[in-house]
Amino acid sequence: MRLKSTLVLAGLLLADTALATPTFVNGLAIPGNTPDQFGSNANDGRVGFFSDIYYDTNRKEWWGLSDRGSGGGTLNYETRVQRFTLDINSVTGAISNFQIAQTLKFSKGGSALNGIAPNPTSNLGNAFDPEGVVIHPKNGNLLVSDEYGPSLYEIDRNTGAVVKTYSTPTNLLPRNAVSGVANYADDTNNTAGKRTNRGFEGLAISPDGQFAFAMLQSAMLDEGGGNGAVNRIVKFDTATGQAVAQYAYEMKRSGQGQGISALVAINDHEFFVLERNNRGVGVGATFATADKEVYKIDLNGATDVSNIDLDSGAAYTKVGKSAQFLDLDANTLAALGNKSPEKWEGLAIGPKLADGSYLMLAGTDNDYSVTQNGTGAQFDVYFRFSDADPYATSIQCPLGQTSGCSATLTSAYQLLPGVLHAYKVSAADLSGYVAPVPVPAAAWLFGTGLIGALGLGRKRKG
């Protein structure tokens, strides 16, 4: 792929910016069999943990998103999000006491948004593999992005029902470029658009709620595919649900399953991006050098590439990207044998602490600690984290059972936990940060027409 000098220069814009290192405070290893409010069954109740994390500054609430379920797209799993609570030391930033406070299932048109792959493959239907979540500051609803479509929905915070469907740009749709036929389930016959399991992985919203930003996990099929290192950020107008711009982001590499896993708004043009490979401790993961990093990026000055083929050699300016802001592998937990998890996927800016710094939370996706064979039979995967390669020595047991396993299961083995890391980030490191701004109550009343109904209109003089 040819990259013009303007593209390379843009990549250097933030490289000289001095960024201090956020301070690791502590971490939690949350048991892999933690139940949500629908029970403990792996296919309807076991928490899949943190495909994304969001902190609602206006309501002081944490949200953790699980993905399409443990079946890898073969099960009719009802997708959901968890509202959870943490105890936070306002001085040190230390976290403790993770608890599920609410489980909200997603629906569309009266039916569940489910994790099963689309069938027929050309019809997206209610298939949903959620990967990104934010709270709309104007109305408190959730915006949730997914990998199948890739889709972006606004979802009622009380009912879980879709209230708005955003319009995905045509160039992102997974399809055959000649016939135009889409395949949302896998890459069979597809030659253009997003790759399978590589849709809208990251999601952010501007502080005023005017724009949402959804980010592909990696390069599209027609822009390098598995060998591509440049992917797209799509800017949406939240009022219309239409895309208004696209920007190009260059990853560190294209190999080792490299991709982005989270996008976090600092303000309306600066963001944090979590970028990682597929190495580390995980279900089916290769245990080798893990590489999980957070970068700061800036959209200002970047070219709108909505109508540009990123693999054509055309000149464009990609988003500015800093040197490494945070290395998620630098600190590990004894509970995991001081090894890095494979799937760091959630990232959020949390509350302000007593000294004016901020809590930043990072979390992992544990894939429900489940695998399955070629016939669809599912198995819990138990790890002994003290081993050199915990997955290589893992034990598989029939789902929900502790007998009939591939080897003798002892107390030394446990399901893969969900992991949370707490970091203390100085105000200087978050220079330019703007917290989401709620709509004033009076503005909300005007917008809904309730101000007159409540008798709150201005009285006429005289």
N, C-alpha and C positions, 0 to 999 in steps of 0.2 A: 504494500500500500504506500502510495506516495503522499508525503505530508509537506505542505508548503511552509516556507519560513515563517509566515504569519502565525501558523498553528503552533510551531515550536516556540516562538517568542512568547505567545500567550501563556504557555506552560511555565514560563519563568517568572511571571509577574509577581507571584507570591512567594517564590522560592527563597528570597533573601529576607523575608520577614522573620524576625526573631520571635520564636514561640517558646514560652516556658513549658515545662513538663507538668501536667496535672499530677497531683499526688494521690497515689493509691491509698485508700483508707482501709477497707476490708471487703470481704466477699461472703456470699452465702451459697451453699450447695443444697438446693431444695430437693427433697426426695423425689425420685422419678415416678413414684406411684401416687403423688399428691392428687387428690380428687378435686374436681370443680363442683358446682352446685347441682349437677345432674348425676353424680355418682362417681364410682371409681373404675368402671369398665374402660379398658383402653380405647374402645371404639365409641364410647359415649360417656365421658366423664373424666378420664385421666387428662390432666393439664399437659398440653404440648409445649408449654412455656413460651419463650419470648422470640417469636419471629419478628416482632417489633415491640417497642415500649413507647408510651407517651405519658407525659406529665401535664395534666390540665391545671395550669397555674391559677385559673379563676375559681375552681372548685376544690383545689388541693387534692386532686385525685390521680392515682396511677392506673394506667391501662396496659394490659399485656395481651398480645395477639398470638393465637395459635394458628397453624396453617391447615391444610386440607384433611388432616387426619393421618392415621398410621398406615393406611392401606396403599399409599403411593398412587392414589387416584383410582383404586379399584373398589373402594367402599363408599357407600352412601352416607358419609359422615356429615352431620349437621354442623357447619362451621360456626365459630363463636369467638367472643372476646371476653377476657376476664378483667374486672376491676379489682385491684388488690390494694392492700394497705401494708405499710412498713413503719416501724419505729425508727426515727432518725434522730441521732444526737446532733442538736443544732450547733454545737461547738466543733466537734470533730468530723461530723458527716458520716459517722459509722451507722450502718443499717442493721436491723434485726427484725425478727418476728414477722416474717412474710405470711399474709393471710389472704385468702380469696374472699372478697366482699360481695361480688355479684358475677354471675355468668349470663351473658347476653347472646342468644343465638340469632343468627342472621336469616332473613327471609325476603323473598321477592314474589309479589303477586300471590301471596298466601301460601307459598311453598318454600321449604327450606332452601337456602343457598348451600349446596352440598359439595363435598370434595371429590365426588366421582368424576372421572374424565368425561368430556362431552361425547354423546353417542346419539345420533350420528356425529361424526367428528366435525362436520361443517356447521353444526348448530351449537352455539355456545350454551344456550338454555340457562339453567340455574347453576351450572358448574362454577365453582369458586375455590380458589386457592389463595386465601388472604395472606399478605406479606407486609403491608404497611398500614399504619393507623395514625390518625391525628384527630383532635377535637376542633370543630369549627367554632371560633370565638364569637361569631355572630349569633349562633343559635344553640350551641352545645351539642349538636349532632356529631356523629362520627363520620369521617371520611375514611374509607377502606379501599386499598388497592389490591389487585390480584395478579396472578401469573398466567392464568388460562387465556384471558381475553387478548391482550391485557386489559383489565377493567378497572374503573374507578367509580365507586358508588358513594352517595351520601345516605347514611343510615340513621333512622330515628333512635335516639339514645335510650328511649324508654321501651320501645317495642321490638327493636332490632330489624324493622322493616325498611327496605330500600325506598327512599323518597325522591331520589334523583339519580339518573344514570348519566355519567359523563360520556362525551363522544370521543372515542379513541381515534387518533389520526390514522388514516388509511395506510400510510406507509409502515406503521407498526404492526398491523394485523398479520398473523401467521398464515401464509398463503402460497399458492403456486403463482409466480409472477406472470406466467403465460396464460393459464386458464382462469386465473382469478379466484379459484376455489380455495376456501379456507380450510385449514385443519387445526382446530384448537386443542386437540388431544395430544399430538406428538408431531414430529417433524417429517413424517412420511409424505413425500411429494411436495413439501414446502420448499420454496427457494427464496422467499423474501419475508421480511417482518421479523418479529421477535422469535427467539429459539424456545423450544420446549423447556419448561421450568426456568425460564429466564425472562419473565415479564416484569411488571411493575413491582420491583423488590423494595424500593425506597419511596417514602412519601413524606412530604413536609407541607406546611401551610404558612403563608405570610402572617406576621403578627396582627394585621388588621383583617385577616380572613378573606381578602380580595382574591388572592391567587393560591392555587395548590400546585405543588411540584411533584410529579411522579417520575421515577428514574428506573430505567431498564437495568437488569442485573448485569448484562454484558452486551457485547456487540450483536447486531442483528445478523440474520442469515446472509443477507445480500451486502453486508458491510464487514466481511471478514469472518463471520461465524465464530467457530471455536478458536480460530487463529487471530481474531480481531481484538484490538485493545481499546477501541473507542466506542463508547455507547452514548445513549441519549437521555437527557432530562427534558420532560415535557411540562410546559407551564400552562395551566388551565385557569380560565376565569370562573370563579366559583358561582357567580350569578347566572351565567349562561350554560356552564358545563362544557364549553368549547375550548379547544386548545388554541393558544394565542402565540406560542413560540416553542421552539425546540433548541436545545444547546448540546454541544459535544463535550464529553468528558473522557479523558484518556486515563486508563488504568495503569497500574505499575507494570503489569505483564498480561499475557494472554493464556499462559499455560497454568497447570495445576488447578483447573477449575476456577481461575480468578474471576471475581465478580464483586459487585457492591452489595451490601446487605442492609444499609440504613442511610437515610437522608434526614438531617435535622436542621431546621431553620434557626439561624442566628438573628437575622433580620430579613428584609425583603429581597436581598440579593446575595447574602453570604450564608453558607451552610457548612455543616460537618458531614463528611461522607465516611462511612465505615466500609473498608475494602478488605477482602480476605481471600485466601486460597482454601482448598478443600482438604488440608492436612490437619492432623491433631486427633484427639480422642473423640470418637463418634461411632455411630452405628454404620458399619461398612466402610469407615474412613481409613485411608492410608496414614499410618502413624509415622510422620517424618517431620521435617522442619515446618512448624506452623508459622503463618505470616498473617497477622490480623492487625490492621493499622487504621487510624482515623486521620483524615486530612481535612483542612479548611479550604473551601473553594469560594470563588466570587464570580457571579454571572455578569457583572458589569464589564462591558467591553467585548463580551463574547458574541459571536455571530449567531443570528437566528438561522439555524440550518434546516428549517422545516422543508425547504425545497432543494436541499443539497444532498447528493449521494456522498456519504463520508468516505467511500472507497473509490471515488472517481478521479481523485487527484485535484479536485477543485480547491481553490484557496478559501480558507475560513479560519476564524480565531476560536479556539476552544476555551472553555472556562479556565480561569486562573486557579492554580492549585498550589497549596503551601507545601513546605517540607512536612514530614510526619509530625502530627500534633499529639498523638497518643498511640503507644504500642500496647495492645491488649495482651500480648504474650509475655510482657515483662514481669507480670505478677501472676502467680498461680496459687491454687489452694491445696492444702495438705489432703483434703478430702478426695481430690482427684490425683493423688500421688504427685502433686506439684507438676502436673502436665496441663497443657493448654487444650481446651475443648475445640473441636473442629468448627462448630457453627456459631460463631459470634454474630448475632443478627439484630439485636435490639440496642438502641442508643437513645438517650433522652437527657435533656437539661432539666434538672429538678429544681427544688426550692432554694432560695437564698439562705445561706447560713449566717450565724451570728457575727462573723467577722467580715461579711460582705462578699465572701466567696460563694460559689454555687456547687451544689451536688450534681454530679453527672453519673448516670447509671448506664451500665452496659449489661446485656443479657444474652443467653444462648438458647438456641433451639435444640432440643434433645431427641427429636423425631419420635417422641413417645416411648423411646427405648424399645422399639418394636422392629422386627424385620419379617419378611415372608419369603416363602420358596416359590418355585415356578408354578405350583398348582394353586397358589393363593393362601396356603396355610400360614398362619401368623404365629410368631414366637416372641416372647419377651427376651431381651438380651441383657444378661447380667455381666458386669465387669468386675475384675479385681484390679483396682487402680495402682496397686503397688508393683504390678508386673511391668516389664519393659515396654511391651506393646499390649495394652489392655484388651483391644478388640481381638487380636490374634489368639488370646487365651480366654476369650469370653465364653460363656455358657448360654445355650438357648433352651428355653422351656416353653411348652405349649402355653399359649396366651392365658394369663391369669392363673397359671398353675405353678407349683414348685416341685412336681414330680414328673417323671417321664422326660427328664432333661437330657441334653447331650452329654453331660457329665454330672458328677455329684455336686449339688448346689450346697455351698456352706455359707456361713454368715460373713465370710470374707468377700463375697460377691454382692453387688447391688446394682439396681437399675441405674442407667445414666441419669444423673440429676440435672435439673435446670440450675444454671449458675447466674448469679448477679454479682457484679463488681461495683463498688462505690468509689468514686474519685472526687477529690476536692479540686475545683478549678477556680483560680483567682479571677477577680473582676477584670484584671488586665488581660488575662488570656481570653476572656469573653468580651473584649472591647467591641462595642457596636451592638451588643446583644439587646434585643427588644423583646420583652415578654408579650405573649398574645394579649390583645386588648379586647375586653368584652364590650358589647354594644350597651350604652347606657339604657337603664330601664325605660326612660321616657321615649327614647328612639324606638325601642322594641314595641312599646304600646302604640305609637303612631303607625309603625309598620304593619301591625296586626289589626288596626282599626279599633282597638279596645279603649283608646283614650276617651273617645266620645261616649262609648257605651258605659264607661265607668263614671261619667259625669265630671271628667277632669278637664274639659275644654275651658279655654279662657273666657271669663265673664265679660259681657259687654258693659262698657262704662255708661253711667248715667241712667 
